[in-house]
Amino acid sequence: MKLPLLAALPVALIACSGNGPGPDETGSTPPVTVTPGGTPSPSPSATATPPATVVDGQPFGRTVIADFDAPWAMTFLPDRRMLVTEKDGRMLLVGADGQSRQTIARIAVDSAGQGGLMDVVLAPDFAQSGRVYFSYSAAADGGKHVVLARGRFQESNGTAQLTGIETLWAASPAVTGDGHYSGRIAFSPDGQYLFFTAGDRQKFTPAQDPKATLGKVLRLTPDGKPAAGNPLAAQGFGPAVWSYGHRNLLGIAFDGAGNLWQQEMGPKGGDELNLILPGRNYGWPNASNGSNYDGSDIPDHRPGDGYEAPKVWWNPVISPGGLMIYSGSLFPQWRGDAFIGGLSSKALIRVDLNGTSAAKGDQWDMGARIREVEQGPDGAIYVLEDGGDSQGRLIKLTPA
């Protein structure tokens, strides 16, 4: 669909720092620290867009749009430009053709291990408010945690900044370690609620702990407060908790009917696609269709065990990255289906969604770890490769 252009907004300046990238997986709310954005510059690959390349047997052609240093997430502006996050804390404004970019913010992140600057999502009222929501990992008293924040996109005379950045929410407790932050963001279809994923931080038991927000899906207001009516508060859970018993939740999205889907990295086996229902317990670490890395068994999901079983699970694993539910017209045969980026599987995975049921569809070899999957305003499918040193390419998929 055609989206309206965003009116130019006045510029304000911002201040502070960030640090470098690290490997990915095989308290009190801190202030957000940023450094000023930069002036526009050409992409390192600023040449004419090449024709799409078709891999034998695949139903789409691939066009490389740009390359980045360890990109994590992306979203489209109404005028078809893109915001892209990089692990080291940079948020980039990228031209629709990938041929220009500028840094609009540099967030002070803790980028060790799986940490860094993570998801980025526009507010439902972005055309009016200019608000941009994002997540990142940060040091805190007692360790590290995932943080939800927002700022305001402002642009004047070709220079853009993310201004007025504020912290909205942070996972608790902060713990040691550099893994399983999660940090994915999705707004409800009516724009009234923000759903946020907080991983178990590789600590297992917090996923079942009512007092911790680790291993949970949270339902918040757009201002980062616990939403009224969350289902578990009367049972002693934190007021923001929507569901629990999760491990590493690296994708969350609503389908056209308003169902909330979430993908989750399992342990050694047992990657999951879940239908998220209010108040449900998804089992981790007490139930999983995988095993612990030390080889010890975890009970499988079984009917009547009190845990919500995944709609689809994978063993061998796919290591799911980003999640997108397709609603465009360029690939009408896939409308309503889920698309998942595969990290260790180096694949793009399609899942056939039918109401509240799901079944495995296609799995296409992409030749690189896929961190993010997005639908463009043109109906094309866009994927971000998970690679550092300008090896994280943005690839546009169109019908072959």
C-alpha positions as CSV (number, residue, x, y, z in Angstrom):
1,M,0.0,0.0,0.0
2,K,1.1,3.6,-0.5
3,L,2.0,5.3,2.7
4,P,2.0,9.1,3.4
5,L,5.3,11.0,3.6
6,L,6.4,12.3,7.0
7,A,6.4,16.0,7.3
8,A,9.8,17.5,8.2
9,L,10.3,18.1,12.0
10,P,12.6,20.6,13.7
11,V,16.0,19.4,14.8
12,A,17.3,19.0,18.4
13,L,20.7,17.8,19.5
14,I,21.5,14.9,21.7
15,A,24.5,13.7,23.6
16,C,26.9,10.5,24.7
17,S,28.7,6.9,23.7
18,G,28.7,3.2,22.6
19,N,31.0,0.2,22.2
20,G,31.8,-2.6,19.8
21,P,30.3,-5.9,18.6
22,G,30.5,-9.4,19.9
23,P,29.4,-12.9,19.0
24,D,25.9,-14.3,18.7
25,E,24.5,-17.6,20.0
26,T,25.4,-21.2,18.1
27,G,17.0,-2.7,39.4
28,S,16.4,0.6,38.5
29,T,15.8,1.8,35.0
30,P,18.9,3.5,33.7
31,P,19.0,6.6,31.5
32,V,19.6,6.2,27.8
33,T,23.0,7.5,26.7
34,V,23.5,8.6,23.1
35,T,25.8,10.5,20.8
36,P,24.7,12.9,18.1
37,G,23.8,11.6,14.7
38,G,25.8,12.4,11.6
39,T,25.4,14.0,8.2
40,P,24.2,12.0,5.2
41,S,26.8,9.9,3.5
42,P,26.8,7.5,0.6
43,S,26.6,3.8,1.3
44,P,29.9,1.9,0.9
45,S,28.1,0.1,-1.9
46,A,26.6,3.2,-3.6
47,T,26.4,1.9,-7.1
48,A,23.5,1.2,-9.4
49,T,21.2,-1.5,-8.0
50,P,22.1,-4.8,-9.8
51,P,19.4,-7.1,-11.3
52,A,17.9,-9.7,-9.0
53,T,19.7,-13.0,-8.8
54,V,17.6,-16.2,-8.9
55,V,18.9,-19.3,-7.2
56,D,17.8,-22.5,-8.9
57,G,14.6,-23.9,-7.4
58,Q,13.7,-20.8,-5.4
59,P,10.6,-18.8,-6.1
60,F,12.2,-15.4,-5.6
61,G,15.0,-13.3,-6.9
62,R,17.5,-11.6,-4.7
63,T,18.7,-8.1,-5.0
64,V,21.4,-6.8,-2.6
65,I,20.3,-3.3,-1.4
66,A,23.1,-2.4,1.1
67,D,25.5,-3.9,3.6
68,F,26.0,-3.2,7.3
69,D,28.2,-4.1,10.2
70,A,26.3,-6.6,12.4
71,P,22.8,-5.4,11.7
72,W,20.1,-6.5,14.1
73,A,16.7,-5.1,13.0
74,M,15.1,-2.7,10.5
75,T,11.8,-1.0,9.9
76,F,10.4,1.2,7.1
77,L,9.4,4.8,7.4
78,P,6.3,6.0,5.6
79,D,8.3,7.4,2.7
80,R,10.0,4.0,2.2
81,R,13.3,4.9,3.7
82,M,14.5,2.5,6.5
83,L,15.8,2.6,10.0
84,V,18.5,-0.1,10.6
85,T,20.1,-0.9,14.0
86,E,23.6,-2.2,14.3
87,K,24.9,-4.2,17.2
88,D,27.5,-1.6,18.3
89,G,24.8,0.9,19.1
90,R,24.3,2.8,15.8
91,M,20.8,3.5,14.4
92,L,21.0,4.4,10.7
93,L,18.6,6.2,8.4
94,V,19.0,4.4,5.0
95,G,17.7,5.6,1.7
96,A,14.9,3.5,0.0
97,D,17.4,2.3,-2.6
98,G,20.1,1.7,0.0
99,Q,22.5,4.2,-1.6
100,S,22.6,6.8,1.2
101,R,22.8,6.5,5.0
102,Q,23.3,8.6,8.1
103,T,23.7,7.8,11.7
104,I,20.7,9.3,13.6
105,A,21.7,8.0,17.1
106,R,24.5,6.1,18.8
107,I,23.2,4.3,21.9
108,A,25.5,3.4,24.7
109,V,25.0,-0.4,24.7
110,D,26.7,-3.3,26.3
111,S,27.5,-5.3,23.1
112,A,29.3,-8.3,24.6
113,G,28.0,-11.7,23.5
114,Q,24.4,-11.4,22.3
115,G,24.0,-7.9,23.5
116,G,23.8,-4.6,21.6
117,L,21.3,-2.4,19.9
118,M,18.4,-4.6,19.0
119,D,14.9,-4.1,17.7
120,V,13.4,-0.9,16.2
121,V,9.7,-0.3,15.6
122,L,7.7,2.8,14.6
123,A,4.9,4.0,16.9
124,P,1.4,3.4,15.5
125,D,1.0,7.2,15.3
126,F,4.4,7.8,13.9
127,A,3.1,10.1,11.1
128,Q,1.9,12.5,13.8
129,S,4.3,11.8,16.7
130,G,7.5,10.8,15.0
131,R,8.2,8.3,17.8
132,V,10.5,5.4,17.3
133,Y,10.8,2.5,19.8
134,F,13.9,0.4,20.2
135,S,15.6,-2.0,22.6
136,Y,19.1,-2.6,23.7
137,S,21.2,-4.3,26.4
138,A,22.8,-2.3,29.2
139,A,24.8,-2.7,32.3
140,A,23.0,-2.2,35.6
141,D,23.4,-2.8,39.3
142,G,23.9,-6.6,39.7
143,G,24.6,-7.3,36.0
144,K,23.0,-6.5,32.7
145,H,19.5,-6.3,31.3
146,V,17.4,-5.6,28.2
147,V,15.9,-2.1,28.0
148,L,13.0,-0.6,26.1
149,A,13.3,3.0,25.0
150,R,11.9,5.5,22.6
151,G,12.9,8.8,20.9
152,R,11.5,11.2,18.3
153,F,12.6,11.2,14.7
154,Q,13.3,14.7,13.6
155,E,14.6,15.9,10.2
156,S,15.5,19.3,8.7
157,N,17.5,20.2,5.6
158,G,18.4,16.6,4.9
159,T,19.8,15.9,8.4
160,A,17.9,13.6,10.8
161,Q,18.3,13.0,14.5
162,L,16.6,10.8,17.1
163,T,15.9,13.2,19.9
164,G,14.3,13.2,23.3
165,I,15.3,9.7,24.0
166,E,13.8,8.2,27.2
167,T,14.0,4.8,28.9
168,L,10.5,3.2,29.3
169,W,11.1,-0.2,30.9
170,A,13.9,-2.5,31.9
171,A,13.9,-6.3,32.7
172,S,14.5,-7.3,36.2
173,P,16.5,-8.6,37.9
174,A,19.7,-7.5,36.1
175,V,22.0,-10.6,36.0
176,T,25.4,-11.6,34.9
177,G,26.1,-13.0,31.4
178,D,25.7,-11.9,27.8
179,G,22.9,-14.0,26.4
180,H,19.2,-14.4,25.8
181,Y,18.2,-10.8,26.1
182,S,15.4,-11.2,23.4
183,G,14.1,-7.6,23.2
184,R,11.5,-7.8,20.4
185,I,8.7,-5.2,20.1
186,A,5.2,-5.4,18.6
187,F,2.2,-3.1,18.9
188,S,-1.3,-4.5,19.1
189,P,-3.4,-3.9,16.0
190,D,-5.4,-1.2,17.7
191,G,-2.1,0.6,18.7
192,Q,-3.1,0.6,22.4
193,Y,-0.6,-1.9,23.8
194,L,3.1,-2.6,23.3
195,F,4.2,-6.2,23.6
196,F,7.8,-6.8,24.6
197,T,9.9,-9.9,25.0
198,A,12.4,-10.5,27.8
199,G,14.6,-13.6,27.6
200,D,15.6,-15.9,30.4
201,R,19.2,-14.6,30.2
202,Q,20.4,-18.2,30.2
203,K,19.4,-18.5,33.9
204,F,16.6,-21.0,33.4
205,T,14.5,-20.6,36.6
206,P,13.5,-17.0,36.2
207,A,11.2,-18.0,33.4
208,Q,8.9,-19.6,36.0
209,D,9.6,-17.0,38.8
210,P,6.6,-14.7,39.3
211,K,8.8,-12.0,40.7
212,A,11.1,-11.8,37.7
213,T,10.3,-10.4,34.3
214,L,12.9,-12.6,32.6
215,G,11.5,-15.3,30.3
216,K,8.3,-13.4,29.8
217,V,6.1,-11.6,27.3
218,L,5.1,-8.3,28.7
219,R,2.1,-6.1,27.8
220,L,2.7,-2.4,28.3
221,T,1.2,0.9,27.5
222,P,3.0,3.0,24.8
223,D,4.5,4.9,27.7
224,G,6.1,1.7,29.1
225,K,3.7,1.2,32.0
226,P,2.1,-2.2,32.9
227,A,-1.2,-2.3,30.9
228,A,-4.4,-2.6,33.0
229,G,-6.0,-6.0,33.0
230,N,-2.9,-8.1,32.6
231,P,-3.9,-11.7,33.5
232,L,-1.3,-12.8,36.1
233,A,-1.1,-10.0,38.6
234,A,-3.6,-11.6,40.9
235,Q,-1.4,-14.7,41.0
236,G,1.6,-12.8,42.3
237,F,3.3,-12.0,39.0
238,G,4.5,-8.6,38.1
239,P,1.8,-6.4,36.7
240,A,3.3,-6.3,33.2
241,V,3.4,-10.1,32.6
242,W,1.3,-11.4,29.8
243,S,2.7,-14.9,29.5
244,Y,5.7,-16.8,31.0
245,G,7.9,-19.9,30.7
246,H,9.9,-18.6,27.7
247,R,13.6,-19.0,26.8
248,N,14.9,-16.7,24.1
249,L,12.2,-14.9,22.2
250,L,13.6,-13.4,19.1
251,G,10.4,-12.7,17.1
252,I,6.9,-11.5,17.9
253,A,4.2,-10.4,15.5
254,F,0.4,-10.1,15.1
255,D,-1.4,-11.8,12.2
256,G,-4.3,-10.2,10.3
257,A,-6.9,-11.7,12.7
258,G,-5.2,-10.2,15.7
259,N,-3.5,-13.5,16.9
260,L,-0.1,-12.9,18.6
261,W,2.7,-15.3,17.4
262,Q,6.1,-15.6,18.9
263,Q,9.2,-17.6,17.9
264,E,11.6,-19.0,20.5
265,M,15.1,-20.5,20.4
266,G,15.0,-23.9,22.2
267,P,18.0,-25.5,23.8
268,K,19.6,-28.4,21.9
269,G,16.6,-28.9,19.7
270,G,13.1,-27.7,20.2
271,D,13.0,-24.3,18.5
272,E,9.3,-23.1,18.7
273,L,6.6,-21.1,17.0
274,N,4.0,-20.3,19.7
275,L,0.6,-18.8,19.7
276,I,0.7,-16.4,22.7
277,L,-2.4,-16.5,24.9
278,P,-2.9,-14.4,28.0
279,G,-1.8,-15.9,31.3
280,R,-0.4,-19.1,29.7
281,N,2.8,-20.9,30.9
282,Y,4.9,-22.1,27.9
283,G,6.9,-24.5,30.0
284,W,10.6,-23.4,29.9
285,P,12.7,-24.8,31.6
286,N,10.4,-27.6,32.8
287,A,9.2,-28.6,29.3
288,S,10.8,-28.5,25.9
289,N,11.0,-30.7,22.8
290,G,14.8,-30.3,23.0
291,S,17.5,-31.4,25.5
292,N,20.0,-29.5,27.6
293,Y,23.4,-28.8,26.0
294,D,25.0,-31.1,28.5
295,G,22.8,-33.9,27.1
296,S,20.4,-34.2,30.1
297,D,16.8,-34.7,29.2
298,I,14.0,-32.1,29.5
299,P,10.5,-33.5,29.5
300,D,8.7,-33.0,26.2
301,H,5.5,-31.1,25.9
302,R,2.6,-33.5,26.6
303,P,-1.2,-33.1,26.7
304,G,-2.3,-32.3,30.2
305,D,1.1,-31.2,31.5
306,G,-0.2,-27.7,32.3
307,Y,2.1,-26.1,29.7
308,E,1.1,-24.5,26.4
309,A,2.8,-26.5,23.6
310,P,4.3,-24.9,20.5
311,K,2.2,-24.9,17.3
312,V,5.3,-25.9,15.4
313,W,8.7,-27.0,16.6
314,W,12.0,-27.9,14.9
315,N,14.7,-30.5,15.6
316,P,17.3,-30.1,14.2
317,V,17.1,-26.5,15.1
318,I,16.7,-23.5,12.8
319,S,17.9,-20.9,15.4
320,P,15.0,-18.5,14.7
321,G,15.9,-14.8,14.3
322,G,13.3,-12.3,13.1
323,L,9.6,-13.0,12.5
324,M,7.3,-11.5,10.0
325,I,3.7,-12.3,9.0
326,Y,3.2,-11.5,5.3
327,S,0.2,-9.4,4.3
328,G,1.3,-8.0,0.9
329,S,0.2,-8.6,-2.7
330,L,3.6,-9.4,-4.4
331,F,3.5,-13.0,-3.1
332,P,-0.3,-13.6,-2.9
333,Q,0.2,-17.3,-2.4
334,W,1.9,-16.6,1.0
335,R,-0.5,-14.0,2.3
336,G,-1.1,-14.7,6.0
337,D,1.9,-16.9,6.4
338,A,4.8,-16.5,8.9
339,F,8.4,-16.0,7.7
340,I,11.3,-16.7,10.1
341,G,15.0,-15.9,9.7
342,G,17.2,-18.8,10.4
343,L,20.6,-18.1,12.1
344,S,22.5,-21.4,12.4
345,S,20.3,-22.9,9.6
346,K,21.2,-20.0,7.2
347,A,17.7,-20.2,5.9
348,L,14.4,-18.3,5.3
349,I,11.6,-20.4,6.8
350,R,7.9,-20.2,5.9
351,V,5.2,-21.5,8.2
352,D,1.6,-21.9,6.9
353,L,-0.7,-20.2,9.3
354,N,-4.4,-21.1,9.3
355,G,-6.4,-19.4,12.0
356,T,-4.8,-20.5,15.3
357,S,-3.1,-23.6,13.6
358,A,0.3,-23.7,12.0
359,A,2.2,-26.2,9.8
360,K,5.8,-26.2,8.4
361,G,6.0,-24.9,4.9
362,D,9.2,-24.1,3.0
363,Q,12.8,-23.7,4.1
364,W,15.1,-22.0,1.6
365,D,18.9,-22.0,1.8
366,M,20.1,-18.4,2.0
367,G,23.8,-19.1,2.3
368,A,24.1,-16.8,5.4
369,R,22.7,-16.4,8.8
370,I,19.4,-14.4,8.6
371,R,18.8,-12.1,11.6
372,E,15.7,-10.1,10.5
373,V,12.8,-10.5,8.1
374,E,10.5,-7.6,7.1
375,Q,7.8,-6.9,4.6
376,G,8.4,-3.7,2.6
377,P,5.8,-1.2,1.6
378,D,6.2,-2.5,-1.9
379,G,5.2,-6.0,-0.8
380,A,8.7,-7.4,-1.3
381,I,10.3,-9.4,1.5
382,Y,13.5,-8.0,3.0
383,V,16.1,-9.9,5.0
384,L,19.1,-8.8,7.0
385,E,22.1,-11.1,7.2
386,D,23.8,-11.5,10.5
387,G,27.3,-10.5,9.7
388,G,30.0,-8.0,10.9
389,D,32.7,-6.1,8.9
390,S,30.2,-4.9,6.3
391,Q,29.1,-8.5,5.7
392,G,25.6,-8.1,7.0
393,R,23.7,-7.5,3.7
394,L,20.2,-6.2,3.2
395,I,18.6,-8.3,0.5
396,K,15.3,-7.7,-1.2
397,L,13.3,-10.7,-2.4
398,T,10.8,-10.4,-5.3
399,P,9.0,-13.0,-7.4
400,A,11.3,-15.0,-9.7
